[in-house]
Amino acid sequence: MINDLIADSLTRIRNAAMRRLDVTTLVHSKVVEAVVAILADKGYIESFNVVEDGVKKTINVVLKYDENGRTVINEVKRVSKPGRRIYKGKDELKRFKNGYGTIIVSSSKGVLPNDKAFELGVGGEVLCTIW
């Protein structure tokens, strides 16, 4: 049994990118699907789709590489963990890595990237950072 599905998903994406795989499979949850949707919107992954196999659901993620064959993800890090939750206010979410990176936040408005959370004026639990 996996306790932290977000950390497991980020690790699977990181490991697949290091091995230069085209596709990786993640365990489905609504939060993981929202995080993967943000990664797709920001251009860190090519695409994703949810696969239903009876009761069980998985997410297939197509990874993205540049023209030299290197992954476009430099670093992906889980910030808030089950043992220690990290919360940030809207003013602390303004920029990350001079605008090159993204902070993914779970807020009262849903799972959002840092620029959208700042625009809506909400803070929340910092799920992960990526650049």
NORZI-V938899 format. One record per pair of residues at least 4 apart in sequence whose C-alpha atoms are under 6 Angstrom apart, sorted by sequence separation. I is the first residue (numbers start at 0). J is the second residue. D is the distance in whole Angstrom. If there is no record, write none. Layout:
I&J&D  I&J&D
//
This chain:
10&14&6  39&43&6  52&56&6  64&68&5  65&69&6  80&84&6  87&91&6  94&98&5  96&100&5  105&109&6  116&120&6  15&20&5  38&43&5  39&44&5  51&56&5  64&69&5  79&84&5  95&100&5  105&110&4  111&116&6  116&121&5  38&44&6  50&56&6  64&70&4  79&85&5  104&110&6  39&46&6  50&57&5  64&71&6  104&111&5  49&57&6  50&58&6  103&111&6  49&58&4  103&112&5  48&58&6  102&112&6  48&59&5  102&113&5  47&59&5  47&60&4  47&61&6  46&61&5  45&61&5  8&25&6  45&62&5  106&123&4  44&62&5  45&63&5  105&123&6  44&63&5  104&123&6  105&124&5  104&124&6  92&113&5  104&125&5  104&126&5  103&126&6  93&117&6  103&127&5  5&31&6  102&128&4  101&128&6  89&117&5  101&129&5  27&56&6  100&129&6  27&57&5  100&130&4  26&57&5  27&58&6  89&120&6  25&57&6  89&121&5  25&58&5  89&122&4  24&58&6  88&122&4  24&59&5  87&122&6  23&59&6  87&123&6  23&60&5  86&123&5  22&60&5  86&124&4  22&61&5  85&124&6  86&125&6  21&61&6  85&125&6  21&62&6  79&125&6  79&126&5  78&126&6  78&127&5  77&127&4  76&127&6  76&128&5  75&128&6  75&129&4  74&129&6  74&130&6  73&130&6  72&130&6
//
